[in-house]
Amino acid sequence: MRRVACGLVIVASTGFANAGPWTVTVEGGGEADTNVQRVETGPGLTTNRVAAGVVRLGAKVDHRAKAFGGSYAFVIGALSRLVTDPEASTENVTLFTGELRYLRPLEQRRVSFGVGLIAADAQPITDDVGARTFRNLGADGLLVFDGSDDGKARNLTFGFGVRDFAYKQNHDFDWRGPIAIARLDLTLWQPSGGTRSVELATYVMFESRSYAGSALANACPPGAPPSDNCSAGTVFQRRDRVQRVGVELTWTGSFVAAAGYQLTAIDSNSYGQSLLRHKGTASVTRSLPLGLYGTALATLQIDQYPDGLVIKTDLQRSEFTSLDDENRSSVQIRIGREVSSAWSIEGRAAIWRNLGSEMETSFRRASLYAGAVYSR
């Protein structure tokens, strides 16, 4: 849920420019996936990877304009994932998303204030409950300090709000609580002409979660290794503190290259639910011969469990990702080409692994996608 948590602040920092008042995007394509259910396999598990074809269909409407002395934007979208294998019918899910943002500058000051609303709801298509289906609602107050000068960005954004999250497969994982985010965007270097630049983005986030379910306690015998077989329930409500720190450096020139690092620390009063996650990313986007453009993205993720790995569920590892995100180490390549001013075609290939994990189990997944995009 990193994108959901930080999305409003990121958009507020980068502003509302460089987009027409209305943009409609429609996309669709087919995919071959070697692990459509995203399961881990290994000792003590009865799961098996299911390979199948996948059909993806999506649409998004983006509107940006000015009103009441400020700027507003709203984005609504839907993305469906349909799996051809009946054994994995719970993977047939549609994700509906919506965002509404408004920023108004204070008179004669380079400060803006505003509000933001977000909503995401993953709905099953063929089953009563779909895989990883959830609902997330949020509201934020935004404060943006704009120190930009000579085309160089210097923005500091603060966001304060609340989140209400429901996990439809197991409501013990429902939670709600406040969130606070601070983000700094800087242009470190940009010669005259603006054709090249080096930009820095960094942020910190704090989230307090109060869960519907109870906290677990360590009931293992003294000296015994951590195990979910000897964890015990308590009368106390589960509470987590989620802290994130991230930094990203971006070079823009004849190509675009970015490198980033994110540290996530989850402190939980529930035994086995605390987590320390390191995630590094690197990407390159550039034009290619024959009118093609390509992006290569590599992600390295290492998870550490202070209490030891005692919960076999995948909920904490995935953090309720969307239909396209996967919180594991991966390598992804995307190739696209414009066919006309409105149409383009693209292909994607990706592999995922749980590198550096403390788990004895294995996660293996690969996918190959081809599709078309209409944007107007």
C-alpha positions in Angstrom: 0.0 0.0 0.0 3.0 2.3 -0.3 1.5 3.9 -3.4 -1.9 4.5 -1.8 -0.3 5.9 1.4 2.1 8.4 -0.4 0.2 9.1 -3.6 -1.5 12.3 -2.5 1.7 13.9 -1.2 3.6 13.0 -4.4 1.0 14.6 -6.6 0.8 17.7 -4.4 4.6 18.1 -4.6 4.8 17.8 -8.3 1.9 20.1 -9.0 -1.0 20.0 -11.5 0.8 21.3 -14.6 1.6 19.6 -17.9 -1.7 17.9 -18.3 -4.8 18.8 -20.3 -8.1 19.3 -18.6 -9.3 15.8 -19.6 -7.4 12.6 -20.3 -9.0 9.3 -21.0 -6.8 6.1 -21.1 -8.0 2.6 -22.0 -5.7 -0.4 -22.1 -6.0 -4.1 -22.7 -3.9 -7.2 -23.3 -3.0 -10.8 -22.6 -0.5 -12.2 -20.2 1.1 -15.5 -19.5 1.8 -15.9 -15.7 3.6 -18.9 -14.1 2.2 -18.2 -10.6 -1.2 -16.5 -10.9 -2.1 -17.0 -7.3 1.3 -15.6 -6.1 1.9 -18.5 -3.7 5.1 -19.7 -2.0 6.1 -23.3 -2.1 8.4 -25.4 0.0 8.7 -27.5 3.1 5.5 -27.7 5.2 3.3 -26.0 2.5 0.7 -27.7 0.4 0.5 -25.0 -2.2 1.4 -25.4 -5.8 2.1 -22.8 -8.5 -0.7 -22.5 -11.1 0.4 -21.3 -14.5 -2.4 -19.7 -16.7 -3.2 -17.1 -19.2 -4.5 -13.7 -18.0 -6.6 -11.1 -19.7 -6.2 -7.5 -18.4 -8.6 -4.7 -19.1 -8.4 -1.2 -17.7 -9.6 2.4 -18.0 -8.8 5.7 -16.4 -10.2 9.3 -16.5 -8.0 12.2 -15.4 -9.4 15.7 -15.1 -7.5 18.8 -13.9 -8.6 22.4 -13.8 -8.8 25.6 -11.7 -11.7 26.6 -9.4 -12.3 28.9 -6.4 -8.8 30.4 -6.6 -7.0 27.1 -6.6 -6.4 23.9 -8.6 -8.2 20.6 -8.4 -7.7 17.2 -9.9 -9.6 14.0 -9.8 -8.7 10.6 -11.2 -11.0 7.5 -11.4 -10.0 4.2 -12.8 -10.7 0.5 -13.0 -8.5 -2.5 -13.8 -9.7 -6.0 -14.2 -7.7 -9.3 -14.1 -9.3 -12.4 -15.6 -7.5 -15.8 -15.3 -8.3 -18.6 -17.8 -7.8 -21.5 -15.3 -10.9 -22.2 -13.3 -8.7 -23.5 -10.4 -7.6 -19.9 -9.8 -11.0 -18.2 -10.3 -10.5 -16.2 -7.1 -7.9 -14.2 -9.1 -10.7 -12.7 -11.2 -10.7 -9.3 -9.6 -11.5 -5.7 -10.5 -9.7 -2.9 -8.7 -11.6 0.4 -8.6 -9.6 3.5 -7.6 -10.4 7.2 -7.2 -8.6 10.3 -6.0 -9.7 13.9 -5.5 -7.3 16.7 -4.7 -7.6 20.4 -4.2 -4.8 23.0 -3.6 -5.2 26.7 -3.0 -2.3 29.2 -2.7 -2.3 31.8 0.1 -2.3 35.3 -1.3 1.2 36.9 -1.7 2.8 33.8 -0.2 4.4 30.7 -1.8 2.4 28.4 0.4 -0.6 26.3 -0.6 -3.1 24.4 1.4 -5.6 21.8 0.4 -7.3 18.5 0.9 -7.2 15.1 -0.7 -9.5 12.1 -0.7 -8.5 8.5 -1.9 -10.5 5.3 -2.3 -9.6 1.9 -3.6 -11.9 -1.1 -3.7 -10.9 -4.6 -5.1 -14.0 -6.5 -6.0 -14.3 -10.2 -7.0 -15.8 -11.0 -10.4 -16.7 -14.7 -10.3 -16.3 -15.7 -6.6 -17.9 -14.4 -3.4 -14.5 -13.3 -2.1 -11.6 -12.6 -4.4 -7.8 -13.1 -3.8 -6.3 -10.2 -1.9 -9.5 -8.2 -2.2 -9.6 -5.1 0.0 -11.0 -1.6 0.5 -9.0 1.4 1.5 -10.4 4.9 2.2 -8.4 8.0 3.2 -8.6 11.7 3.7 -5.7 14.1 4.0 -5.0 17.8 4.7 -2.1 19.1 2.6 0.3 22.0 3.2 2.8 22.8 0.4 5.8 25.2 0.6 7.0 26.2 -2.9 10.6 27.5 -3.0 11.0 26.9 -6.8 13.2 29.3 -8.6 14.5 29.6 -12.2 12.7 26.4 -13.1 14.3 24.4 -10.3 11.9 22.6 -8.0 12.2 23.2 -4.2 9.0 21.9 -2.7 8.3 20.8 0.9 4.9 19.0 1.4 3.2 17.9 4.6 0.2 15.6 4.7 -1.9 14.7 7.7 -4.9 12.4 7.5 -6.6 9.1 8.3 -6.9 5.7 6.7 -9.6 3.0 7.0 -8.6 -0.3 5.6 -10.7 -3.6 5.3 -9.3 -6.9 4.1 -12.2 -8.9 2.8 -10.7 -12.4 3.2 -10.1 -12.0 6.9 -11.5 -9.1 8.8 -9.0 -9.6 11.7 -6.6 -7.7 9.4 -9.0 -4.6 9.1 -7.4 -1.5 10.6 -7.8 2.3 10.8 -5.7 5.1 12.1 -3.9 8.4 11.5 -1.1 9.0 9.0 1.5 11.8 8.6 3.8 12.3 5.7 6.6 14.8 4.8 8.2 15.0 1.4 11.0 17.1 0.0 11.6 17.6 -3.8 14.7 19.3 -5.0 16.4 20.0 -8.3 20.1 19.6 -7.4 21.5 20.5 -10.8 20.0 21.9 -14.0 22.0 23.9 -16.6 20.5 26.6 -18.8 18.0 25.1 -21.3 16.6 22.5 -18.9 17.5 19.6 -21.1 19.4 17.8 -18.3 18.8 17.7 -14.6 19.4 15.8 -11.4 16.5 15.7 -8.9 16.2 14.4 -5.4 13.1 13.3 -3.6 13.0 12.1 -0.1 10.1 11.4 2.3 9.3 10.2 5.8 6.0 8.6 6.8 4.4 7.6 10.1 1.2 5.5 10.4 -0.6 4.2 13.5 -2.8 1.2 12.9 -5.5 -0.2 15.3 -6.6 -3.6 14.1 -10.0 -5.3 14.5 -8.2 -8.6 15.5 -6.4 -9.3 18.8 -2.7 -9.3 19.3 -0.8 -12.7 19.6 1.6 -13.7 22.4 4.6 -15.9 22.4 3.6 -19.2 24.0 6.6 -21.2 22.8 8.6 -23.2 25.4 11.8 -21.5 26.6 14.6 -22.0 24.1 12.2 -23.3 21.4 12.5 -21.8 17.9 9.8 -19.3 16.8 6.7 -21.1 15.4 3.1 -20.2 14.6 2.1 -23.5 16.2 2.8 -22.1 19.7 1.6 -18.5 19.4 -1.5 -17.7 21.5 -4.3 -15.2 21.4 -4.7 -12.4 23.9 -7.4 -10.0 25.1 -5.4 -7.0 23.7 -6.2 -5.3 20.5 -3.4 -5.5 17.9 -1.7 -2.2 17.3 1.1 -1.4 14.8 3.4 1.6 14.2 4.5 1.8 10.6 7.5 4.0 9.8 8.9 4.6 6.3 11.9 6.6 5.1 12.7 6.8 1.4 15.0 8.6 -1.0 15.2 8.7 -4.8 17.7 10.3 -7.2 16.7 10.9 -10.8 18.9 11.9 -13.8 17.1 13.3 -16.8 19.0 13.8 -20.1 19.2 11.7 -23.3 17.7 9.0 -21.0 16.1 8.9 -17.6 17.7 6.9 -14.8 16.6 6.7 -11.2 17.8 4.9 -8.1 16.0 4.7 -4.7 16.0 3.2 -1.3 13.2 2.7 1.2 13.3 1.5 4.8 10.1 0.3 6.4 9.9 -0.6 10.1 6.7 -2.1 11.5 6.6 -2.3 15.3 3.7 -4.5 16.4 2.4 -5.6 19.9 1.4 -8.8 18.2 4.0 -11.6 18.3 5.6 -12.3 14.9 4.1 -9.3 13.1 7.0 -6.9 13.5 9.0 -6.3 10.3 12.1 -4.5 9.0 12.1 -4.2 5.2 14.9 -2.9 3.0 14.0 -2.1 -0.6 16.3 -0.8 -3.3 15.2 0.1 -6.8 17.0 1.1 -10.0 15.5 2.0 -13.4 16.4 3.3 -16.8 14.1 4.6 -19.5 15.3 5.6 -23.0 14.4 5.7 -26.6 15.4 2.7 -28.8 15.7 2.1 -32.6 12.6 1.7 -34.7 10.6 4.2 -32.7 10.6 2.1 -29.6 11.0 3.2 -26.0 12.0 0.9 -23.2 12.2 0.8 -19.4 14.3 -1.7 -17.3 13.4 -1.8 -13.5 15.2 -3.9 -10.9 14.0 -4.2 -7.3 15.9 -5.8 -4.4 13.9 -6.4 -1.2 15.2 -8.0 2.0 12.7 -8.6 4.9 13.8 -9.2 8.5 11.6 -10.4 11.3 12.7 -9.2 14.8 10.6 -11.9 16.6 11.6 -14.6 14.1 9.3 -15.7 11.2 6.3 -17.3 13.0 3.3 -16.4 10.8 3.0 -18.3 7.6 0.4 -16.1 6.1 1.6 -13.9 3.1 -0.4 -10.9 4.3 2.5 -9.0 6.0 4.9 -9.7 3.1 2.6 -8.4 0.4 1.1 -5.6 2.4 -2.1 -5.8 0.4 -0.6 -4.9 -3.0 -2.7 -4.0 -6.0 -3.3 -6.1 -9.1 0.1 -5.0 -10.6 2.4 -4.5 -7.6 4.4 -7.2 -5.9 6.5 -6.6 -2.8 9.3 -8.9 -3.7 12.6 -8.7 -5.5 12.1 -8.4 -9.3 13.5 -7.5 -12.7 11.0 -6.0 -15.2 11.4 -4.9 -18.8 8.9 -2.8 -20.7 9.0 -2.0 -24.4 6.5 0.3 -26.1 5.9 2.0 -29.4 3.5 4.8 -30.5 1.3 3.8 -33.4 -0.5 7.1 -33.7 -1.1 10.2 -31.6 -3.6 8.2 -29.5 -2.6 4.6 -29.8 0.5 2.7 -28.6 1.5 -0.9 -28.1 3.6 -2.3 -25.3 5.1 -5.5 -24.0 6.3 -6.4 -20.5 8.4 -9.2 -19.1 9.1 -9.8 -15.4 10.4 -12.3 -12.9 10.0 -12.2 -9.1 11.9 -14.0 -6.4 12.1 -13.8 -2.5 15.8 -13.1 -2.4 17.5 -12.6 1.0 14.4 -13.9 2.8 14.5 -15.6 6.2 11.9 -18.1 4.9 12.8 -21.6 3.9 10.0 -21.5 1.3 10.5 -20.3 -2.3 8.6 -17.7 -4.3 8.9 -18.0 -8.1 6.9 -16.1 -10.6 7.4 -14.9 -14.2 5.0 -13.1 -16.6 5.0 -12.0 -20.2 2.4 -9.4 -21.4 1.4 -7.8 -24.7 -1.2 -5.1 -25.1 -2.4 -1.8 -26.5 -3.1 1.6 -24.9 -5.4 4.3 -26.1 -4.9 7.8 -24.5 -6.6 11.0 -25.5 
